[in-house]
């Protein structure tokens, strides 16, 4: 796997083999480039979708928030997934996981053609095309994330899925407990 464009192509057509190479090679600069390219494309789509009369500062704030939370999600996601993967018996490879997770942002670039096609469709069909395209790309991203966990930590498919599901499940249980404690603390008369 030589150049950057070839890596992007290989992530699309041979993700398992490519993620293993990325996890071993740890091309963090290329992963950052993928993140910034995909985030820029989605930010431009967001800008185009929200632009209109009187929306100038709001649009720029939304684009900035999109970049910031995307970067935080990538960094914290790599750290948390690394911890959970090691807990489930994976081999320690934090930088490999960070690099592979950067490449999982690549499918988001393909929302741009979905949005472009939808613009030329009747108004009633646009949300359905956006929704269908969004679900397909989200599923592709989740699949790439499972493949990245397997490749970087040597996990089985089941343990990789469990690693992916554990953080949101723990957060959900904690929020449920907080909600129950808050309800229990209410004065009942």
Backbone as CSV, one residue per row, in Angstrom:
resi,resn,N_x,N_y,N_z,CA_x,CA_y,CA_z,C_x,C_y,C_z
1,UNK,0.845,-1.160,0.000,0.000,0.000,0.000,0.893,1.227,0.000
2,UNK,0.952,1.877,-1.136,1.905,2.944,-1.285,1.420,4.312,-0.881
3,UNK,0.565,4.923,-1.697,0.230,6.311,-1.438,-1.114,6.467,-0.739
4,UNK,-1.418,7.703,-0.437,-2.603,8.046,0.339,-3.899,7.681,-0.380
5,UNK,-3.992,8.015,-1.662,-5.201,7.741,-2.434,-5.433,6.229,-2.528
6,UNK,-4.364,5.476,-2.685,-4.489,4.020,-2.737,-5.026,3.478,-1.409
7,UNK,-4.581,4.045,-0.294,-5.104,3.612,1.008,-6.594,3.877,1.121
8,UNK,-7.036,5.037,0.648,-8.462,5.357,0.702,-9.276,4.382,-0.135
9,UNK,-8.756,4.053,-1.313,-9.434,3.086,-2.176,-9.486,1.713,-1.501
10,UNK,-8.380,1.307,-0.923,-8.322,-0.007,-0.268,-9.242,-0.074,0.955
11,UNK,-9.419,1.032,1.666,-10.353,1.041,2.799,-11.764,0.749,2.305
12,UNK,-12.085,1.216,1.103,-13.426,0.983,0.560,-13.615,-0.437,0.049
13,UNK,-12.611,-0.978,-0.626,-12.821,-2.268,-1.304,-12.270,-3.468,-0.540
14,UNK,-11.259,-3.277,0.281,-10.677,-4.369,1.074,-10.413,-3.867,2.491
15,UNK,-11.473,-3.582,3.224,-11.276,-2.922,4.522,-10.541,-3.771,5.553
16,UNK,-10.776,-5.080,5.591,-10.137,-5.893,6.635,-8.630,-5.929,6.471
17,UNK,-8.169,-6.229,5.270,-6.721,-6.281,5.036,-6.089,-4.901,5.204
18,UNK,-6.779,-3.885,4.727,-6.240,-2.524,4.802,-6.155,-2.035,6.241
19,UNK,-7.172,-2.313,7.040,-7.139,-1.881,8.436,-6.030,-2.591,9.213
20,UNK,-5.758,-3.851,8.865,-4.628,-4.539,9.523,-3.312,-3.846,9.192
21,UNK,-3.149,-3.442,7.933,-1.924,-2.736,7.527,-1.845,-1.381,8.227
22,UNK,-2.955,-0.671,8.274,-2.972,0.644,8.927,-2.669,0.504,10.420
23,UNK,-3.242,-0.527,11.067,-3.004,-0.730,12.502,-1.535,-1.032,12.775
24,UNK,-0.886,-1.753,11.872,0.534,-2.081,12.059,1.427,-0.899,11.684
25,UNK,1.077,-0.193,10.638,1.901,0.891,10.118,1.684,2.192,10.896
26,UNK,0.478,2.437,11.413,0.103,3.600,12.219,0.333,4.942,11.520
27,UNK,-0.260,5.136,10.340,-0.078,6.414,9.619,-0.983,7.510,10.179
28,UNK,-0.586,8.082,11.286,-1.421,9.066,11.987,-1.622,10.320,11.145
29,UNK,-0.604,10.772,10.426,-0.757,11.977,9.597,-1.794,11.753,8.504
30,UNK,-1.762,10.581,7.878,-2.749,10.282,6.843,-4.149,10.161,7.451
31,UNK,-4.232,9.588,8.653,-5.526,9.479,9.330,-6.073,10.866,9.648
32,UNK,-5.198,11.776,10.071,-5.635,13.156,10.322,-6.111,13.808,9.030
33,UNK,-5.420,13.532,7.932,-5.840,14.083,6.645,-7.226,13.554,6.266
34,UNK,-7.465,12.260,6.468,-8.781,11.690,6.181,-9.836,12.366,7.045
35,UNK,-9.541,12.518,8.324,-10.489,13.173,9.225,-10.810,14.582,8.746
36,UNK,-9.781,15.371,8.428,-10.015,16.758,8.043,-10.707,16.861,6.684
37,UNK,-10.379,15.973,5.750,-11.059,15.986,4.447,-12.536,15.656,4.626
38,UNK,-12.815,14.570,5.342,-14.218,14.163,5.501,-15.001,15.174,6.333
39,UNK,-14.377,15.722,7.346,-15.057,16.714,8.173,-15.272,18.008,7.390
40,UNK,-14.328,18.386,6.551,-14.486,19.579,5.723,-15.629,19.398,4.732
41,UNK,-15.699,18.236,4.096,-16.781,17.986,3.137,-18.135,18.034,3.836
42,UNK,-18.252,17.373,4.987,-19.535,17.404,5.691,-19.832,18.800,6.242
43,UNK,-18.801,19.547,6.632,-19.016,20.921,7.106,-19.489,21.815,5.960
44,UNK,-18.946,21.617,4.777,-19.406,22.390,3.621,-20.849,22.050,3.276
45,UNK,-21.214,20.771,3.413,-22.613,20.383,3.200,-23.503,21.049,4.237
46,UNK,-23.055,21.052,5.479,-23.803,21.699,6.558,-23.949,23.188,6.270
47,UNK,-22.864,23.805,5.808,-22.895,25.226,5.468,-23.901,25.485,4.354
48,UNK,-23.878,24.644,3.316,-24.809,24.823,2.202,-26.257,24.601,2.638
49,UNK,-26.468,23.645,3.528,-27.831,23.340,3.964,-28.397,24.432,4.861
50,UNK,-27.555,25.039,5.685,-28.042,26.032,6.645,-27.960,27.463,6.138
51,UNK,-27.253,27.672,5.040,-27.077,29.037,4.539,-28.409,29.599,4.078
52,UNK,-28.565,30.839,4.343,-29.780,31.540,3.956,-29.716,32.941,4.507
53,UNK,-30.757,33.698,4.285,-30.761,35.073,4.794,-30.632,35.116,6.315
54,UNK,-29.662,35.856,6.799,-29.500,36.062,8.236,-28.883,34.902,8.991
55,UNK,-28.301,33.931,8.304,-27.762,32.749,8.986,-26.242,32.736,9.031
56,UNK,-25.569,33.827,8.680,-24.116,33.850,8.546,-23.349,33.359,9.759
57,UNK,-23.512,34.015,10.910,-22.766,33.635,12.104,-23.203,32.283,12.645
58,UNK,-24.477,31.985,12.541,-24.991,30.698,13.013,-24.370,29.548,12.233
59,UNK,-24.243,29.717,10.931,-23.663,28.669,10.090,-22.199,28.451,10.451
60,UNK,-21.453,29.531,10.608,-20.037,29.390,10.947,-19.863,28.755,12.322
61,UNK,-20.750,29.082,13.264,-20.689,28.470,14.585,-20.994,26.967,14.480
62,UNK,-21.980,26.589,13.678,-22.317,25.173,13.490,-21.155,24.408,12.855
63,UNK,-20.494,25.015,11.886,-19.342,24.373,11.242,-18.206,24.203,12.255
64,UNK,-17.946,25.228,13.062,-16.905,25.127,14.086,-17.210,24.055,15.113
65,UNK,-18.455,23.987,15.543,-18.861,22.955,16.500,-18.711,21.576,15.879
66,UNK,-19.049,21.455,14.605,-18.917,20.182,13.899,-17.458,19.705,13.911
67,UNK,-16.523,20.591,13.579,-15.094,20.234,13.605,-14.643,19.866,15.010
68,UNK,-14.981,20.710,15.985,-14.515,20.508,17.348,-15.020,19.177,17.917
69,UNK,-16.319,18.929,17.823,-16.853,17.703,18.393,-16.413,16.465,17.618
70,UNK,-16.187,16.609,16.313,-15.654,15.486,15.545,-14.258,15.099,16.023
71,UNK,-13.410,16.093,16.252,-12.053,15.831,16.726,-12.055,15.239,18.139
72,UNK,-12.873,15.803,19.015,-12.971,15.292,20.389,-13.499,13.852,20.380
73,UNK,-14.498,13.592,19.548,-15.053,12.244,19.456,-14.006,11.252,18.984
74,UNK,-13.194,11.643,18.014,-12.157,10.758,17.493,-11.120,10.452,18.575
75,UNK,-10.633,11.481,19.244,-9.585,11.302,20.259,-10.107,10.512,21.460
76,UNK,-11.238,10.947,22.012,-11.783,10.245,23.176,-12.274,8.843,22.811
77,UNK,-12.844,8.707,21.614,-13.288,7.384,21.163,-12.125,6.407,21.092
78,UNK,-10.998,6.854,20.548,-9.825,5.987,20.472,-9.345,5.596,21.866
79,UNK,-9.335,6.556,22.782,-8.873,6.264,24.143,-9.808,5.287,24.857
80,UNK,-11.100,5.539,24.779,-12.063,4.683,25.474,-12.114,3.296,24.837
81,UNK,-12.164,3.246,23.508,-12.188,1.942,22.833,-10.914,1.151,23.113
82,UNK,-9.773,1.837,23.200,-8.525,1.150,23.514,-8.593,0.517,24.904
83,UNK,-9.098,1.272,25.868,-9.235,0.764,27.229,-10.191,-0.433,27.282
84,UNK,-11.345,-0.302,26.643,-12.342,-1.381,26.657,-11.827,-2.604,25.900
85,UNK,-11.155,-2.378,24.766,-10.620,-3.495,23.989,-9.563,-4.271,24.779
86,UNK,-8.719,-3.559,25.501,-7.736,-4.253,26.337,-8.426,-5.002,27.469
87,UNK,-9.487,-4.437,28.010,-10.245,-5.125,29.057,-10.819,-6.439,28.532
88,UNK,-11.257,-6.447,27.279,-11.823,-7.659,26.682,-10.767,-8.574,26.066
89,UNK,-9.503,-8.355,26.389,-8.450,-9.271,25.976,-7.686,-8.883,24.732
90,UNK,-7.875,-7.679,24.248,-7.147,-7.241,23.057,-5.722,-6.846,23.380
91,UNK,-4.892,-6.851,22.353,-3.501,-6.439,22.506,-3.439,-4.912,22.506
92,UNK,-2.558,-4.361,23.301,-2.429,-2.903,23.389,-1.888,-2.344,22.075
93,UNK,-2.632,-1.436,21.457,-2.196,-0.795,20.222,-2.972,0.512,20.062
94,UNK,-2.758,1.441,20.970,-3.505,2.691,20.975,-3.294,3.534,19.727
95,UNK,-2.059,3.672,19.276,-1.799,4.478,18.077,-2.352,3.801,16.832
96,UNK,-2.282,2.485,16.798,-2.873,1.755,15.671,-4.378,1.961,15.618
97,UNK,-5.019,1.928,16.783,-6.460,2.159,16.837,-6.785,3.606,16.457
98,UNK,-5.999,4.547,16.935,-6.211,5.959,16.592,-6.142,6.158,15.082
99,UNK,-5.147,5.544,14.438,-4.992,5.677,12.989,-6.147,5.000,12.243
100,UNK,-6.512,3.786,12.650,-7.596,3.096,11.945,-8.929,3.819,12.134
101,UNK,-9.167,4.357,13.330,-10.416,5.104,13.541,-10.455,6.379,12.704
102,UNK,-9.297,6.965,12.441,-9.262,8.128,11.550,-9.746,7.768,10.153
103,UNK,-9.391,6.591,9.700,-9.812,6.156,8.369,-11.290,5.764,8.332
104,UNK,-11.912,5.520,9.486,-13.340,5.200,9.484,-14.194,6.423,9.177
105,UNK,-13.611,7.614,9.181,-14.350,8.823,8.824,-14.537,8.953,7.307
106,UNK,-13.815,8.173,6.533,-13.838,8.310,5.081,-15.224,8.172,4.450
107,UNK,-16.082,7.240,4.871,-17.395,7.130,4.222,-18.256,8.388,4.310
108,UNK,-17.993,9.250,5.285,-18.790,10.468,5.409,-18.664,11.366,4.186
109,UNK,-17.565,11.233,3.453,-17.369,12.016,2.235,-18.478,11.720,1.234
110,UNK,-19.001,10.512,1.268,-19.987,10.104,0.280,-21.388,10.632,0.568
111,UNK,-21.554,11.382,1.645,-22.824,12.063,1.853,-22.973,13.233,0.878
112,UNK,-21.858,13.782,0.414,-21.927,14.906,-0.527,-22.653,14.514,-1.816
113,UNK,-22.320,13.397,-2.455,-23.089,13.025,-3.649,-24.559,12.727,-3.339
114,UNK,-24.816,12.167,-2.161,-26.203,11.892,-1.779,-26.976,13.206,-1.686
115,UNK,-26.374,14.214,-1.041,-27.032,15.515,-0.928,-27.197,16.146,-2.309
116,UNK,-26.171,16.027,-3.148,-26.233,16.637,-4.478,-27.344,16.018,-5.321
117,UNK,-27.496,14.713,-5.260,-28.563,14.039,-6.007,-29.923,14.447,-5.447
118,UNK,-30.029,14.499,-4.138,-31.309,14.811,-3.505,-31.802,16.213,-3.841
119,UNK,-30.891,17.146,-4.070,-31.283,18.520,-4.377,-32.104,18.578,-5.661
120,UNK,-31.835,17.675,-6.600,-32.526,17.691,-7.884,-33.806,16.854,-7.884
121,UNK,-34.109,16.243,-6.765,-35.329,15.442,-6.654,-36.486,16.309,-6.160
122,UNK,-37.705,15.819,-6.307,-38.833,16.563,-5.747,-38.667,16.747,-4.232
123,UNK,-39.223,17.832,-3.737,-39.050,18.215,-2.340,-39.491,17.096,-1.392
124,UNK,-40.535,16.379,-1.723,-41.029,15.310,-0.859,-40.099,14.118,-0.760
125,UNK,-39.244,13.914,-1.768,-38.314,12.773,-1.753,-36.996,13.082,-1.064
126,UNK,-36.628,14.345,-0.993,-35.314,14.717,-0.455,-35.036,14.144,0.924
127,UNK,-35.941,14.303,1.900,-35.628,13.760,3.230,-35.422,12.244,3.217
128,UNK,-36.151,11.552,2.368,-36.016,10.092,2.307,-34.678,9.687,1.708
129,UNK,-34.218,10.423,0.717,-32.895,10.138,0.131,-31.809,10.449,1.143
130,UNK,-31.936,11.585,1.828,-30.943,11.937,2.853,-30.932,10.911,3.981
131,UNK,-32.111,10.500,4.414,-32.209,9.520,5.495,-31.616,8.178,5.074
132,UNK,-31.987,7.708,3.893,-31.483,6.422,3.404,-29.963,6.469,3.229
133,UNK,-29.465,7.543,2.622,-28.022,7.687,2.449,-27.297,7.789,3.778
134,UNK,-27.885,8.539,4.720,-27.283,8.681,6.048,-27.221,7.363,6.794
135,UNK,-28.282,6.579,6.725,-28.296,5.281,7.400,-27.272,4.342,6.771
136,UNK,-27.187,4.343,5.441,-26.219,3.472,4.762,-24.786,3.855,5.136
137,UNK,-24.496,5.137,5.158,-23.141,5.587,5.487,-22.840,5.364,6.963
138,UNK,-23.826,5.547,7.833,-23.625,5.262,9.257,-23.348,3.777,9.478
139,UNK,-24.083,2.911,8.782,-23.844,1.471,8.904,-22.449,1.113,8.399
140,UNK,-22.035,1.726,7.303,-20.703,1.485,6.748,-19.635,1.946,7.739
141,UNK,-19.841,3.098,8.366,-18.886,3.612,9.346,-18.804,2.697,10.569
142,UNK,-19.943,2.215,11.037,-19.946,1.297,12.188,-19.225,0.007,11.838
143,UNK,-19.473,-0.515,10.638,-18.771,-1.728,10.203,-17.262,-1.498,10.139
144,UNK,-16.849,-0.350,9.594,-15.414,-0.034,9.554,-14.833,0.104,10.958
145,UNK,-15.613,0.620,11.891,-15.139,0.751,13.270,-14.921,-0.622,13.897
146,UNK,-15.831,-1.553,13.656,-15.660,-2.924,14.157,-14.423,-3.547,13.528
147,UNK,-14.241,-3.349,12.231,-13.059,-3.878,11.540,-11.789,-3.240,12.107
148,UNK,-11.837,-1.937,12.400,-10.678,-1.244,12.983,-10.338,-1.808,14.355
149,UNK,-11.351,-2.080,15.166,-11.110,-2.668,16.490,-10.501,-4.058,16.361
150,UNK,-11.008,-4.835,15.436,-10.464,-6.183,15.227,-9.007,-6.113,14.761
151,UNK,-8.760,-5.217,13.806,-7.416,-5.136,13.221,-6.386,-4.604,14.206
152,UNK,-6.748,-3.601,14.975,-5.761,-2.971,15.847,-5.535,-3.734,17.145
153,UNK,-6.513,-4.507,17.591,-6.379,-5.196,18.876,-6.417,-6.712,18.772
154,UNK,-6.602,-7.243,17.582,-6.643,-8.688,17.423,-7.852,-9.324,18.085
155,UNK,-8.970,-8.624,18.099,-10.182,-9.133,18.734,-10.998,-9.970,17.755
156,UNK,-11.825,-10.851,18.297,-12.798,-11.548,17.466,-13.899,-10.567,17.100
157,UNK,-14.733,-10.937,16.147,-15.822,-10.044,15.737,-16.765,-9.767,16.904
158,UNK,-17.050,-10.801,17.698,-17.966,-10.620,18.827,-17.387,-9.661,19.866
159,UNK,-16.113,-9.805,20.169,-15.488,-8.921,21.158,-15.341,-7.500,20.623
160,UNK,-15.135,-7.372,19.320,-15.051,-6.033,18.730,-16.410,-5.332,18.815
161,UNK,-17.492,-6.064,18.525,-18.837,-5.481,18.646,-19.126,-5.142,20.105
162,UNK,-18.743,-6.019,21.008,-18.941,-5.756,22.436,-18.144,-4.524,22.875
163,UNK,-16.941,-4.384,22.358,-16.124,-3.205,22.649,-16.801,-1.938,22.140
164,UNK,-17.402,-2.018,20.967,-18.091,-0.874,20.388,-19.341,-0.506,21.180
165,UNK,-20.054,-1.512,21.681,-21.324,-1.268,22.372,-21.172,-0.928,23.851
166,UNK,-20.074,-1.322,24.467,-19.911,-1.115,25.909,-19.969,0.351,26.339
167,UNK,-19.221,1.278,25.731,-19.290,2.672,26.207,-20.692,3.280,26.155
168,UNK,-21.442,3.160,25.032,-22.787,3.749,25.073,-23.723,3.049,26.060
169,UNK,-23.545,1.744,26.248,-24.382,1.039,27.221,-24.079,1.508,28.641
170,UNK,-22.812,1.678,28.967,-22.434,2.154,30.305,-22.966,3.569,30.528
171,UNK,-22.819,4.423,29.519,-23.334,5.793,29.643,-24.856,5.773,29.809
172,UNK,-25.541,4.923,29.048,-26.991,4.813,29.166,-27.432,4.350,30.537
173,UNK,-26.739,3.356,31.102,-27.081,2.866,32.439,-26.834,3.955,33.477
174,UNK,-25.717,4.668,33.363,-25.434,5.752,34.310,-26.473,6.864,34.222
175,UNK,-26.872,7.225,33.001,-27.904,8.251,32.856,-29.239,7.778,33.417
176,UNK,-29.558,6.514,33.223,-30.790,5.961,33.783,-30.757,5.998,35.308
177,UNK,-29.616,5.646,35.889,-29.478,5.717,37.340,-29.617,7.150,37.853
178,UNK,-28.994,8.097,37.167,-29.128,9.502,37.556,-30.577,9.967,37.456
179,UNK,-31.263,9.548,36.406,-32.667,9.901,36.259,-33.499,9.309,37.384
180,UNK,-33.246,8.056,37.726,-33.983,7.417,38.809,-33.700,8.098,40.149
181,UNK,-32.443,8.465,40.383,-32.102,9.167,41.621,-32.767,10.543,41.658
182,UNK,-32.815,11.211,40.511,-33.464,12.511,40.454,-34.965,12.408,40.701
183,UNK,-35.577,11.369,40.137,-37.005,11.154,40.378,-37.263,10.793,41.847
184,UNK,-36.390,9.987,42.421,-36.550,9.599,43.820,-36.368,10.788,44.767
185,UNK,-35.589,11.775,44.338,-35.331,12.933,45.190,-36.451,13.978,45.122
186,UNK,-37.358,13.822,44.175,-38.463,14.779,44.067,-39.389,14.650,45.263
187,UNK,-39.902,15.764,45.722,-40.845,15.691,46.854,-42.198,15.161,46.348
188,UNK,-42.645,14.082,46.926,-43.922,13.483,46.528,-44.976,13.813,47.572
189,UNK,-46.025,14.465,47.199,-47.085,14.840,48.129,-48.401,14.338,47.641
